[in-house]
Each structure stands twice: as C-alpha cells, then as structure tokens.
Amino acid sequence: MQTIYDWVTVAIFAGLIVVFLQRSVGEGEPQDSILSYLPPAIGCAVSNWFGNKGIEQGDAAYQALAALGILAVLAYTYFVIKPFHGRG
C-alpha cells in the first residue's frame, strides 16, 4: 500500500465486500448474484495497476486511465449494485 491508487481501490473493494456480506446474511434469499460483484472487483484491480504503472513511469495517460476506471467502478456500483437502496 504505497500509492493513492492502492488506498482508493482497496477502500472501494472493502466497501463492496461489506455490501455483499450485509446482503448475504439478511433474512430471505439474497436478491443479487455474486457475479454482479465481479466487474467492479476486476475494475479495481485494473485501475490500481494502471495507476501504479503511471506513477512508476511518470506517465499521465496511465493515471488518466486509472481515474476513468475508478469512476467507472463507482458508477457501476451505484447503478447496478445499488449499495444505498438496500436489497432488491
């Protein structure tokens, strides 16, 4: 955990874990699939890689891709997983 990309992507991933666990232990059958959490998890990993590579090489293009990836992960999480709307 050396860069801002490490911290941000791990924080997003931890939030995804909390939402998933919270929904999986609730009463009744879970309404969302574990597969719906795969795209943002992969997006966090790829964005982190781009961000770290951009810092390592001093390349702003990699860092821009990382920022766009993080925004895409947040948008997907908000519109598809809907962490603030509870279950279903």
N, C-alpha and C positions, 0 to 999 in steps of 0.2 A: 504494500500500500504506500506508494511513493508519489503518485500524481493525483491531480484533481479528478481525472477520469476514473482512477481506481475507486476513489471515495464515492463519487456520484453514482457510478454503475453498481457498486456493491450496495449502496443505500437503496437504489431502485429495486434491485433484486431482493433485498431483505424485505422491502415493502410487499413485493409480490408473494413472498413466502408467507408473510403474516396474513395477507388476504386469503391465500389458498388454505392455510391451516384453519383460519377462523371459519371459513365456509365449510370445510370438510368435517368439523366436529359439531356443527349445529344440528338441530333436530331436523329430521326428514332427510330425503335424498338430496345430495348436492346437485345444484342446477347447472353448474359449469363443469366442463371437462378439463382434465389435467393438460390436454393438448392445447387448450387455448392459452396456456401459460408458456408454451414453448417459443413462439415468436418473440415475445419481449425478453425472454431469457437469452436467446441467441443474439438478439439485438444489443443487449447489454455487453455480451462478450465481444462482439464485433466492434461496437463503438469504443469499448475500452482499448482494444487492440489498435484501432486507427488513432485514437488519441495519444496513446503511449508512443506509437511509431512516429507520430507528428512531433511530439516533444523531443524524442531521441534524435530525429533527423533535422529538426528545426523547420519542418515543412507545414505551412499553414493550410495547405489543401487537405492533408490528413486530419488536421484538427477541425476543419470545417465539416468534413465527412463525419467525424465523431460527434460533433454538436448536432448535426442533422439526424444522425442515428439515435441520439438520446432523445431528441424531440419526437421522432417517430415512435420510439418505445413509449414515451409518455402519452402520446396521442392514442396509440393502440390500447394502452392500459385504460385510459379514461373512457374511450368509446366502446371497447369490446368487453373488457373485464368489469368495468364499472365498479370500482372499489368504493365509491361513495354512495351507491344506491342499494347496498345490501345484497341479498340473494335474489337471483332470478332477474 
